[in-house]
Amino acid sequence: MPSAQNPWNVSKIKHVYRRLGFSASQDTVDLALPMSPGQFIDSLVDAAFALPPTAAPPWGYWALGDFTDYETENEQFIFDWRIQAGNDFMTEDLRGRLTSFWMNHFVTELEVYFYAPYLFQYYNTVQTHALGNFKTFVHDIGISNAMLLYLNGYENTNVNPNENYARELYELFTLGEGNGYSQTDIIETSRALTGYNHWTEFGGQIYFDVSTHDTGLKSIFGQDGNWGYSDVIDILFQEHGLDVCKFICTKLYKYFVSPSVDALIIQDIIEPLAQTMVANNYELVPVLKQLFKSEHFFDERAIGVVIKSPFDTIFGFVNETEFFYDTSIMDAFLYYSGLMGQEIFNPPDVAGWQRDEEWINTSTLTGRWELMELYVTYLFGNGYELTLTDLAKALTNNSNDPYYITQVLVDHFVPKQLYTITDYDIATDIFKWDVPQNYYDNGTWNLDWSTAPYQVTLLLNHIARMPEFQLK
């Protein structure tokens, strides 16, 4: 937690919002300042826990026969839900952030099943359990329609067993590669997971059919019996509950605090978190509160060390500016995020995006610059230019000092101040543009000048290209 040596301030609050949500406006940040750090974290976690899932669309539980024109409608519904999810991520703070996180843990790829009702149902399952009970989450996600199709559970029968989901259940979802399970455990588990192979109507709910379930004796983690799906989850958590919690708490730490984990962090942070998770019967809320209130989370060395994802880059910028966007602009955000390596609902493979340094290469970095420039230039050229200067006025109390305006705007968008004064000087020169120096010297120039929106545009485009802007 922040202390006298590491004080609670605006920088810490912005750090919380950048990591636990997709950033926040200055007004939202200011509202948190009178709260204690503990109160603030509790309020964010409690609000996320209490938030109901996004309402189901009319088509959310359709089967194929409910469509009038399947090809057209399915495409449109998927488009609509991409937009909905983008809006949710950007506006729901911690719940949006955790939904995004868990979708990269319990991975499916939309392009594999490409069916709007299953997409919604998968998303709904993730939202519902994002701050809930992890054991229940593991149980429910494994028999979601999207997952049954994606990892071949639908093809797993007593006469033709498929090991795919059993392997990923242990390797990627609960224990980690090679940690506490054997190939025999995978084979036996796949037998126990058989039977989810039928639907009443194509595209409807996939249900359990005992006729395709392997009813023979299975041995899983040393326990013998005629095990079924729920038994597998129970046995996993009975025999390896602490191992599951260590694996999940390590992943949470790497995502929310720092990608670097050493033996001391495992001992001081991750093992106590795992013990909390076990003691609370795998409920996530106590674990999240403990992690987010830790000294490690608020340590100065943890601020500004994680590379933003494409979603972070654009969603964070919109939240920090409160600039206009609509459905077509959100579609553009998602399109460009895909070009930059983060296509919503389509991670590269079952292991998901590896994040951090994987986000940055020569093409994706220039893609970030282009997206930001396109967005800001669009606002400037389509009737929203005064929102650019309104932002500068609000953040600087309508200052007419170009250096101060530049410094405040830069600091608003980066997690730590720039390395040298020269960096601010360069940014100031860009902001001052072609306005003669004497207008600044004698105080004639101000943010109401006709040139000011374009000047702010130039500065924002420059900020978006700064290395510091790519960090959170």
Secondary structure by P-SEA (a helix, b strand, c coil): cccccccccaaaaaaaaaaccccccaaaaaaaccccaaaaaaaaaaaaaacccccccccccccccccccaaaaaaaaaaaaaaaaaaaaaccaaaaaaaaaaaaaccccccccccaaaaaaaaaaaaaaccccaaaaaaaaaacaaaaaaacccccccccccaaaaaaacccccccccccccaaaaaaaaaaacccccccccccccccccccccccccccccccccccaaaaaaaaaaacaaaaaaaaaaaaaaacccccccaaaaaccaaaaaaaaaaaccccaaaaaaaaacccccccccccccccccccaaaaaaaaccccccaaaaaaaaaaaaaacccccccccccccccccccccaaaaaaaaaaaaaaaaaaaaccaaaaaaaaaaaaccccccaaaaaaaaaaaccccccccaaaaaaaaaaaaccccaaaaaaccccccccaaaaaaaaaaaaaaaccccccc
